[in-house]
Amino acid sequence: MHLGVEENLPVVNADGDALQQAILNLLTNAMKYSGTSREIDLRVQRQNGQAVIQVTDYGVGIAREEQAPIFENFYRVLTPESKLIPGTGLGLTLVAHVAKAHGGSVEVLSAPGEGSTFSIHLTLEDRPRGQDTERTINRAFASARIRKRPDQLQAACAPNGAVEKSCVVRTVLPQ
């Protein structure tokens, strides 16, 4: 897993538990649909006055005509691969609902055989990120059974406590 969290992000006024569940759903889907690569990127950054949480996998991907309906209740893309992957078709519906409830949006960029990037866009406030944001990210990682928490990843990037401009750490996911 590659993790990149922009420094000094302003606060997102959000329900931490709901946002945690949305991130967890995206990470879980990325793990399920990453195919044999098992490579996943998680990025949190500022873009155009919004916080953007992006989860990218390099797996099976989604055809353009299937992308809009994947956010509807119980919708699942039917491919030979997806028939073997358990799910109810509610995870992305929940992600879209959480984003919308926070005045944000969710989008997908994907192509068959190339993987998918799901982005949650949320409005930012003008004050530095606090412990609530850190706890939300930590809980999402713990729930997804990622071996290293963000604080451990940061310590791995900056063992002497120095703040790095960007931090990407690779963690091998169980197969």
N, CA and C of each residue as an Amber inpcrd file, in Angstrom:
protein
   525
   0.8440000  -1.1810000   0.0000000   0.0000000   0.0000000   0.0000000
   0.8810000   1.2320000   0.0000000   0.5100000   2.1990000  -0.7830000
   1.1960000   3.4910000  -0.8220000   0.3050000   4.5000000  -0.1080000
   0.8690000   5.2510000   0.7970000   0.1100000   6.2460000   1.5530000
   0.7340000   7.6080000   1.3350000  -0.0890000   8.5840000   0.9780000
   0.3680000   9.9520000   0.8460000  -0.6460000  10.8860000   1.4670000
  -0.2460000  11.5920000   2.5100000  -1.1300000  12.5390000   3.1870000
  -0.4530000  13.9080000   3.1560000  -1.0990000  14.8640000   2.5060000
  -0.5540000  16.2210000   2.4420000  -0.4760000  16.7990000   3.8490000
   0.5970000  17.5060000   4.1180000   0.7850000  18.1230000   5.4280000
  -0.1590000  19.2990000   5.6320000  -0.4750000  19.5610000   6.8940000
  -1.2080000  20.7550000   7.3110000  -2.5040000  20.9750000   6.5530000
  -3.2310000  19.8930000   6.2970000  -4.5420000  20.0500000   5.6820000
  -5.4630000  20.7390000   6.6690000  -6.2730000  21.6790000   6.2060000
  -7.2750000  22.2620000   7.1000000  -8.2950000  21.2000000   7.5200000
  -9.0820000  21.5320000   8.5070000 -10.0770000  20.6190000   9.0510000
 -11.2310000  20.4310000   8.0760000 -11.7150000  19.2040000   7.9960000
 -12.9470000  18.9030000   7.2760000 -14.0180000  18.7480000   8.3430000
 -15.0900000  19.5100000   8.2550000 -16.1820000  19.3930000   9.2030000
 -16.9950000  18.1640000   8.8120000 -16.7660000  17.0560000   9.5240000
 -17.3520000  15.7860000   9.1010000 -17.6750000  14.9100000  10.2950000
 -18.5870000  13.9880000  10.0770000 -18.8620000  12.9200000  11.0320000
 -17.7390000  11.9040000  10.8520000 -16.8350000  11.8360000  11.8420000
 -15.6630000  10.9720000  11.7390000 -15.9970000   9.5130000  11.5170000
 -17.0300000   9.0110000  12.1870000 -17.4030000   7.6010000  12.0230000
 -17.9060000   7.3200000  10.6090000 -18.7230000   8.2310000  10.0820000
 -19.2500000   8.0390000   8.7230000 -18.1250000   8.1220000   7.6980000
 -17.2310000   9.0750000   7.8710000 -16.1160000   9.2140000   6.9440000
 -15.1850000   8.0030000   7.0290000 -14.9740000   7.5140000   8.2370000
 -14.1720000   6.3090000   8.4140000 -14.7930000   5.1510000   7.6480000
 -16.1000000   4.9790000   7.7480000 -16.7710000   3.8810000   7.0550000
 -16.6440000   4.0240000   5.5420000 -16.7420000   5.2510000   5.0350000
 -16.6050000   5.4740000   3.5940000 -15.2030000   5.1070000   3.1220000
 -14.1780000   5.5440000   3.8620000 -12.7950000   5.2160000   3.5030000
 -12.5820000   3.7070000   3.5840000 -13.0870000   3.1000000   4.6340000
 -12.9700000   1.6480000   4.7930000 -13.6140000   0.9160000   3.6180000
 -14.7960000   1.3620000   3.1800000 -15.4480000   0.7240000   2.0340000
 -14.5880000   0.8270000   0.7830000 -13.9840000   1.9970000   0.5500000
 -13.1340000   2.1570000  -0.6290000 -11.8790000   1.2820000  -0.5300000
 -11.2620000   1.2270000   0.6500000 -10.0800000   0.3740000   0.8240000
 -10.4240000  -1.1030000   0.6650000 -11.5570000  -1.5070000   1.2200000
 -11.9760000  -2.9000000   1.1080000 -12.2350000  -3.2680000  -0.3490000
 -12.9460000  -2.4050000  -1.0680000 -13.1800000  -2.6650000  -2.4910000
 -11.8650000  -2.7250000  -3.2590000 -10.9490000  -1.8110000  -2.9450000
  -9.6610000  -1.8130000  -3.6320000  -8.9340000  -3.1340000  -3.4060000
  -8.9910000  -3.6390000  -2.1850000  -8.3520000  -4.9270000  -1.9040000
  -9.0350000  -6.0600000  -2.6690000 -10.3650000  -6.0370000  -2.6870000
 -11.1000000  -7.1100000  -3.3620000 -10.9030000  -7.1010000  -4.8740000
 -10.8120000  -5.9200000  -5.4600000 -10.7730000  -5.8030000  -6.9200000
  -9.3900000  -5.4800000  -7.4690000  -8.3590000  -5.5650000  -6.6410000
  -7.0150000  -5.2330000  -7.1100000  -6.3860000  -6.3530000  -7.9310000
  -7.0550000  -7.4770000  -8.0040000  -6.5100000  -8.5850000  -8.7870000
  -5.2370000  -9.1090000  -8.1560000  -4.3350000  -9.5600000  -8.9930000
  -3.0930000 -10.1380000  -8.4790000  -2.0760000  -9.0810000  -8.0710000
  -2.2630000  -7.8270000  -8.4950000  -1.2790000  -6.7900000  -8.1570000
  -1.2760000  -6.4760000  -6.6630000  -2.4420000  -6.4740000  -6.0440000
  -2.5930000  -6.1630000  -4.6140000  -1.9460000  -4.8350000  -4.2520000
  -1.7940000  -3.9500000  -5.2230000  -1.1970000  -2.6390000  -4.9980000
  -2.3030000  -1.6030000  -4.8750000  -2.2430000  -0.8130000  -3.8080000
  -3.2810000   0.1800000  -3.5250000  -2.6100000   1.4820000  -3.1100000
  -3.1460000   2.5960000  -3.5960000  -2.6820000   3.9230000  -3.1910000
  -3.7930000   4.6050000  -2.4150000  -3.4400000   5.2410000  -1.3030000
  -4.3620000   6.0870000  -0.5590000  -3.7200000   7.4540000  -0.4670000
  -4.4190000   8.4640000  -0.9660000  -3.9120000   9.8330000  -0.9500000
  -4.9620000  10.7370000  -0.3010000  -4.4990000  11.6570000   0.5220000
  -5.3540000  12.6860000   1.0870000  -4.6520000  14.0040000   0.7870000
  -5.3260000  14.8740000   0.0520000  -4.6920000  16.1120000  -0.3880000
  -5.7180000  17.2100000  -0.5880000  -5.2140000  18.3940000  -0.7930000
  -6.0510000  19.5630000  -1.0630000  -6.0410000  19.8090000  -2.5700000
  -7.2390000  20.0070000  -3.1350000  -7.3680000  20.3420000  -4.5570000
  -8.5140000  21.3210000  -4.7230000  -8.2330000  22.4660000  -5.2940000
  -9.2750000  23.4530000  -5.6060000 -10.1800000  23.7600000  -4.4100000
  -9.5840000  23.9750000  -3.2380000 -10.3460000  24.3420000  -2.0510000
 -11.1080000  23.2000000  -1.4130000 -10.7990000  21.9790000  -1.7940000
 -11.4570000  20.8150000  -1.2060000 -10.4150000  19.8290000  -0.7040000
 -10.8250000  19.0200000   0.2750000 -10.0200000  17.8690000   0.6630000
 -10.4380000  16.7390000  -0.2620000  -9.4630000  16.0320000  -0.7910000
  -9.7500000  14.9190000  -1.6910000  -9.0860000  13.6730000  -1.1220000
  -9.9090000  12.6660000  -0.8930000  -9.4360000  11.3690000  -0.4160000
  -9.5270000  10.4410000  -1.6180000  -8.3870000   9.9310000  -2.0740000
  -8.3630000   9.0720000  -3.2580000  -7.8590000   7.6870000  -2.8910000
  -8.5810000   6.6820000  -3.3800000  -8.1450000   5.2990000  -3.2360000
  -8.0240000   4.7340000  -4.6510000  -6.8350000   4.2340000  -4.9650000
  -6.5600000   3.7050000  -6.2990000  -6.1220000   2.2570000  -6.1950000
  -6.6830000   1.4230000  -7.0660000  -6.1880000   0.0590000  -7.2260000
  -5.7800000  -0.1180000  -8.6840000  -5.0370000  -1.1530000  -8.9510000
  -4.5490000  -1.4120000 -10.3110000  -5.0620000  -2.7720000 -10.7790000
  -6.3390000  -3.0120000 -10.4850000  -6.9300000  -4.3100000 -10.7450000
  -7.8110000  -4.3690000 -11.9730000  -9.0100000  -4.9430000 -11.7830000
  -9.8840000  -5.2910000 -12.9130000 -10.4780000  -4.0820000 -13.6140000
 -10.7190000  -2.9830000 -12.9080000 -11.2860000  -1.7870000 -13.5280000
 -12.7720000  -1.9170000 -13.8330000 -13.3640000  -0.8150000 -14.2800000
 -14.8090000  -0.7440000 -14.5290000 -15.0220000  -0.0490000 -15.8690000
 -15.8330000  -0.6530000 -16.7180000 -16.1540000  -0.0580000 -18.0110000
 -16.9230000   1.2450000 -17.8040000 -16.7520000   2.1990000 -18.7150000
 -17.3840000   3.5230000 -18.6050000 -18.9030000   3.4160000 -18.4110000
 -19.5600000   2.5480000 -19.1590000 -21.0220000   2.4410000 -19.0690000
 -21.4970000   1.8610000 -17.7350000 -20.6020000   1.2530000 -16.9810000
 -20.9430000   0.6770000 -15.6720000 -20.6450000   1.6440000 -14.5240000
 -19.9750000   2.7580000 -14.8010000 -19.5010000   3.6200000 -13.7130000
 -20.6080000   4.3970000 -13.0030000 -21.5660000   4.9410000 -13.7070000
 -22.6400000   5.7010000 -13.0430000 -23.5040000   4.8180000 -12.1440000
 -23.9300000   3.6480000 -12.6120000 -24.8250000   2.8460000 -11.7620000
 -24.1650000   2.1970000 -10.5440000 -22.8340000   2.1860000 -10.4530000
 -22.2090000   1.4950000  -9.3130000 -22.5170000   2.1620000  -7.9810000
 -23.0130000   3.4010000  -8.0070000 -23.3560000   4.1000000  -6.7680000
 -24.8180000   3.8760000  -6.3660000 -25.5570000   3.0910000  -7.1500000
 -26.9600000   2.7830000  -6.8460000 -27.0390000   1.5690000  -5.9280000
 -28.1310000   1.5070000  -5.1330000 -28.3420000   0.3880000  -4.2170000
 -28.2940000  -0.9530000  -4.9300000 -27.5290000  -1.8700000  -4.3800000
 -27.4520000  -3.2710000  -4.7970000 -26.8950000  -3.4910000  -6.1990000
 -26.3140000  -2.4610000  -6.8110000 -25.7720000  -2.6300000  -8.1570000
 -24.3540000  -3.1950000  -8.0680000 -24.1130000  -4.2270000  -8.8510000
 -22.7630000  -4.7980000  -8.9640000 -22.4560000  -5.0060000 -10.4300000
 -21.2430000  -4.6870000 -10.8280000 -20.8070000  -4.9290000 -12.1950000
 -20.6680000  -6.4380000 -12.3620000 -21.2900000  -6.9610000 -13.3870000
 -21.2380000  -8.4020000 -13.6080000 -20.1530000  -8.7440000 -14.6210000
 -19.0790000  -9.2820000 -14.1000000 -17.9860000  -9.7800000 -14.9170000
 -17.6330000 -11.1590000 -14.3670000 -16.8980000 -11.9580000 -15.1200000
 -16.4860000 -13.2560000 -14.5610000 -15.7290000 -13.1060000 -13.2410000
 -14.9080000 -12.0430000 -13.1240000 -14.1480000 -11.8260000 -11.8880000
 -15.0530000 -11.4400000 -10.7290000 -15.9920000 -10.5330000 -10.9790000
 -16.8290000 -10.0190000  -9.8860000 -17.7780000 -11.0710000  -9.3420000
 -18.1340000 -12.0480000 -10.1580000 -19.0180000 -13.1180000  -9.6740000
 -18.3430000 -13.9330000  -8.5740000 -17.0200000 -13.9280000  -8.5450000
 -16.2730000 -14.6870000  -7.5400000 -15.9700000 -13.8790000  -6.2830000
 -16.2960000 -12.5760000  -6.3130000 -15.9770000 -11.6790000  -5.1950000
 -17.2560000 -11.3880000  -4.4160000 -17.2680000 -11.6830000  -3.1150000
 -18.4820000 -11.4370000  -2.3340000 -18.7740000  -9.9440000  -2.1770000
 -20.0530000  -9.6200000  -2.0910000 -20.4690000  -8.2380000  -1.8770000
 -21.9630000  -8.0960000  -2.0690000 -22.5100000  -6.9820000  -1.5710000
 -23.9540000  -6.7470000  -1.6630000 -24.3160000  -5.6460000  -2.6440000
 -23.3360000  -4.8560000  -3.0610000 -23.6460000  -3.7170000  -3.9150000
 -24.1130000  -2.5030000  -3.1240000 -23.7750000  -2.4380000  -1.8450000
 -24.1740000  -1.3010000  -1.0080000 -23.0050000  -0.4220000  -0.5760000
 -21.7770000  -0.9090000  -0.6900000 -20.6200000  -0.1700000  -0.2020000
 -20.4440000   1.1770000  -0.8790000 -20.5060000   1.2150000  -2.2030000
 -20.3280000   2.4800000  -2.9160000 -21.5380000   3.3920000  -2.7560000
 -22.7140000   2.8060000  -2.5440000 -23.8970000   3.6100000  -2.2470000
 -23.6770000   4.3670000  -0.9470000 -23.1280000   3.6820000   0.0540000
 -22.8370000   4.3180000   1.3340000 -21.7820000   5.4090000   1.1670000
 -20.7380000   5.1580000   0.3790000 -19.6970000   6.1550000   0.1450000
 -20.3110000   7.4140000  -0.4630000 -21.1590000   7.2320000  -1.4740000
 -21.8000000   8.3790000  -2.1310000 -22.6990000   9.1250000  -1.1510000
 -23.4240000   8.3930000  -0.3230000 -24.3220000   9.0120000   0.6580000
 -23.5250000   9.8380000   1.6710000 -22.4210000   9.2930000   2.1710000
 -21.5940000  10.0060000   3.1490000 -21.0280000  11.2770000   2.5280000
 -20.5140000  11.1720000   1.3180000 -19.9590000  12.3570000   0.6470000
 -21.0310000  13.4260000   0.4640000 -22.1890000  13.0280000  -0.0140000
 -23.2890000  13.9840000  -0.2580000 -23.7740000  14.5990000   1.0560000
 -23.8700000  13.7910000   2.1110000 -24.3250000  14.2920000   3.4130000
 -23.3760000  15.3510000   3.9710000 -22.1250000  15.3330000   3.5280000
 -21.1300000  16.3060000   3.9700000 -20.9430000  17.4240000   2.9530000
 -21.8790000  17.5410000   2.0180000 -21.8000000  18.5950000   1.0160000
 -20.7490000  18.3340000  -0.0440000 -20.3200000  17.0970000  -0.1440000
 -19.2650000  16.7340000  -1.0850000 -19.7800000  15.8480000  -2.2020000
 -18.8480000  15.1660000  -2.8180000 -19.1900000  14.2810000  -3.9290000
 -18.1820000  13.1460000  -3.9900000 -18.5060000  12.1540000  -4.8010000
 -17.5900000  11.0430000  -5.0500000 -17.5390000  10.8370000  -6.5550000
 -16.3580000  10.4880000  -7.0460000 -16.2180000  10.2220000  -8.4780000
 -15.3240000   9.0180000  -8.6820000 -15.4360000   8.4270000  -9.8500000
 -14.5940000   7.2890000 -10.2060000 -13.9690000   7.5350000 -11.5650000
 -12.7050000   7.1920000 -11.6700000 -11.9940000   7.1530000 -12.9450000
 -11.4950000   5.7210000 -13.0860000 -11.8830000   5.0620000 -14.1650000
 -11.5530000   3.6570000 -14.2790000 -11.5860000   3.2000000 -15.7270000
 -10.8760000   2.1260000 -15.9870000 -10.8980000   1.4740000 -17.2940000
 -10.6560000  -0.0180000 -17.0740000 -11.3380000  -0.8630000 -17.8110000
 -11.1380000  -2.3070000 -17.6480000  -9.6660000  -2.6930000 -17.8100000
  -9.1930000  -3.4930000 -16.8710000  -7.8260000  -3.9700000 -16.9000000
  -6.7870000  -2.9720000 -16.4080000  -7.2060000  -1.7460000 -16.0800000
  -6.2700000  -0.7160000 -15.6340000  -6.4890000  -0.2760000 -14.1980000
  -7.5640000  -0.7230000 -13.5760000  -7.8330000  -0.3480000 -12.2030000
  -8.7860000   0.8250000 -12.0910000  -8.9380000   1.3120000 -10.8590000
  -9.9080000   2.3710000 -10.5620000  -9.3480000   3.3290000  -9.5320000
  -9.7510000   4.5970000  -9.6550000  -9.4780000   5.6030000  -8.6300000
 -10.8080000   6.1870000  -8.2000000 -11.1280000   6.0310000  -6.9220000
 -12.3220000   6.6200000  -6.3330000 -11.8770000   7.8250000  -5.5170000
 -12.5540000   8.9520000  -5.7030000 -12.2020000  10.1960000  -5.0150000
 -13.4050000  10.7460000  -4.2740000 -13.2250000  10.9970000  -2.9830000
 -14.2360000  11.6790000  -2.1770000 -13.7790000  13.1340000  -2.0650000
 -14.6330000  14.0750000  -2.4570000 -14.3300000  15.5080000  -2.3860000
 -15.1480000  16.1180000  -1.2540000 -14.4730000  16.8140000  -0.3180000
 -15.1320000  17.4290000   0.8290000 -14.6780000  18.8790000   0.9920000
 -15.5680000  19.7260000   1.4860000 -15.2460000  21.1320000   1.7110000
 -14.2960000  21.2670000   2.8920000 -13.3240000  22.1440000   2.7550000
 -12.3380000  22.3910000   3.8080000 -12.7100000  23.5900000   4.6510000
 -12.2270000  23.6030000   5.9110000 -12.3110000  24.7700000   6.7850000
 -10.9170000  25.3640000   6.8920000 -10.8220000  26.5930000   7.3610000
  -9.5350000  27.2710000   7.4570000  -8.8990000  27.1420000   8.8350000
  -8.6840000  25.9300000   9.2900000  -7.8980000  25.7150000  10.5000000
  -7.1460000  24.3950000  10.3390000  -6.0040000  24.2500000  10.9680000
  -5.1690000  23.0710000  10.7530000  -5.8570000  21.7820000  11.1690000
  -5.4320000  20.7080000  10.5390000  -5.9390000  19.3750000  10.8420000
  -5.6570000  19.0500000  12.2970000  -6.6340000  18.4460000  12.9570000
  -6.4660000  18.1180000  14.3610000  -6.5120000  16.6310000  14.6120000
  -6.6210000  16.2820000  15.8690000  -6.6090000  14.8810000  16.2460000
  -7.8220000  14.1310000  15.7230000  -8.9760000  14.7980000  15.5540000
 -10.1510000  14.0990000  15.0430000  -9.8810000  13.5080000  13.6640000
  -9.2160000  14.2710000  12.7910000  -8.8790000  13.7710000  11.4650000
  -7.9060000  12.6070000  11.5720000  -6.9080000  12.7420000  12.4290000
  -5.9280000  11.6680000  12.6160000  -6.6070000  10.3970000  13.1080000
  -7.5530000  10.5360000  14.0740000  -8.2470000   9.3630000  14.5870000
  -9.0630000   8.6970000  13.5000000  -9.7250000   9.4760000  12.6380000
 -10.5250000   8.9060000  11.5590000  -9.6470000   8.0900000  10.6260000
  -8.4990000   8.6250000  10.2300000  -7.5980000   7.9030000   9.3430000
  -7.0610000   6.6550000  10.0480000  -6.6700000   6.7690000  11.3150000
  -6.1570000   5.6200000  12.0590000  -7.2010000   4.5160000  12.1660000
  -8.4570000   4.8690000  12.4750000  -9.5000000   3.8500000  12.6060000
  -9.7760000   3.1820000  11.2730000  -9.7570000   3.9360000  10.1860000
  -9.9910000   3.3380000   8.8650000  -8.8990000   2.3240000   8.5550000
  -7.6480000   2.6470000   8.8800000  -6.5600000   1.7150000   8.6380000
  -6.7230000   0.4680000   9.4980000  -7.0550000   0.6540000  10.7710000
  -7.2060000  -0.4870000  11.6680000  -8.3350000  -1.3900000  11.2010000
  -9.4340000  -0.8020000  10.7750000 -10.5760000  -1.5910000  10.3250000
 -10.2630000  -2.3570000   9.0490000  -9.4180000  -1.7950000   8.2020000
  -9.0610000  -2.4550000   6.9450000  -7.9540000  -3.4840000   7.1530000
  -7.5070000  -3.6340000   8.3970000  -6.4700000  -4.5950000   8.7500000
  -5.1520000  -4.3160000   8.0220000  -4.8610000  -3.0270000   7.8400000
  -3.5800000  -2.6260000   7.2820000  -2.5610000  -2.7790000   8.4050000
  -1.3990000  -3.3010000   8.1180000  -0.4420000  -3.6190000   9.1630000
   0.1850000  -2.4140000   9.8480000   0.2930000  -1.2750000   9.1600000
   0.9090000  -0.0980000   9.7720000  -0.0930000   1.0330000   9.8370000
  -0.2370000   1.6230000  11.0190000  -1.1120000   2.7810000  11.1780000
  -0.4010000   4.0090000  10.6240000  -1.1700000   5.0700000  10.3020000
  -0.5370000   6.2740000   9.7730000   0.5570000   6.8500000  10.6680000
   0.3990000   6.7720000  12.0030000   1.4500000   7.3080000  12.8560000
   2.7180000   6.4720000  12.7320000   2.5750000   5.1590000  12.5440000
   3.7380000   4.3090000  12.3340000   4.3500000   4.5900000  10.9640000
   3.4870000   4.8370000   9.9690000   3.9850000   5.1440000   8.6370000
   4.7480000   6.4580000   8.6630000   4.2170000   7.4550000   9.3740000
   4.9150000   8.7330000   9.4780000   6.2500000   8.5400000  10.1840000
   6.2570000   7.7190000  11.2470000   7.5080000   7.4650000  11.9520000
   8.5080000   6.7850000  11.0270000   8.0230000   5.9180000  10.1460000
   8.9130000   5.2580000   9.1910000   9.4630000   6.2590000   8.1880000
   8.6710000   7.2700000   7.8070000   9.1240000   8.2850000   6.8630000
  10.0540000   9.2790000   7.5130000   9.7710000   9.6230000   8.7550000
  10.5570000  10.6490000   9.4470000  10.8820000  10.1550000  10.8470000
  11.8130000   9.1980000  10.9570000  12.0730000   8.5830000  12.2520000
  12.5720000   9.5490000  13.3180000  13.1580000  10.6540000  12.9240000
  13.6640000  11.6060000  13.9110000  12.6360000  12.6710000  14.2610000
  11.3930000  12.4840000  13.7960000  10.3300000  13.4190000  14.1190000
  10.2200000  14.5710000  13.1480000  11.1150000  14.6530000  12.1730000
  11.0470000  15.7220000  11.1830000   9.8230000  15.5370000  10.3020000
   9.2330000  16.6240000   9.9110000   8.0500000  16.5520000   9.0600000
   8.5110000  16.5420000   7.6110000   8.1140000  15.5300000   6.8840000
   8.4790000  15.4040000   5.4770000   7.4140000  16.0500000   4.6110000
   7.7910000  16.5500000   3.4510000   6.8390000  17.1910000   2.5320000
   5.8200000  16.1790000   2.0290000   6.2730000  14.9960000   1.6680000
   5.3400000  13.9310000   1.2720000   5.9200000  12.6250000   1.7610000
   5.0600000  11.7090000   2.0260000   5.4800000  10.4480000   2.6230000
   4.7400000   9.3280000   1.9300000   5.4700000   8.4330000   1.3070000
   4.8680000   7.2600000   0.6920000   5.5950000   6.0510000   1.2360000
   4.8360000   5.1440000   1.8090000   5.4200000   3.9400000   2.3910000
   4.7000000   2.7460000   1.7880000   5.4380000   1.7560000   1.4260000
   4.8540000   0.5550000   0.8350000   4.6730000  -0.4840000   1.9330000
   3.4850000  -1.0320000   2.0460000   3.1930000  -2.1180000   2.9730000
   2.6450000  -3.2630000   2.1470000   3.1610000  -4.4460000   2.3520000
   2.6840000  -5.6050000   1.5930000   1.3830000  -6.0760000   2.1990000
   0.3730000  -6.2200000   1.3370000  -0.9240000  -6.7000000   1.7930000
  -0.9460000  -8.2140000   1.7630000  -1.6680000  -8.8590000   2.6830000
  -1.7660000 -10.3130000   2.6560000  -2.4940000 -10.7670000   1.3880000
  -2.0690000 -11.8850000   0.8640000  -2.7230000 -12.3710000  -0.3730000
  -3.8020000 -13.3680000  -0.0700000
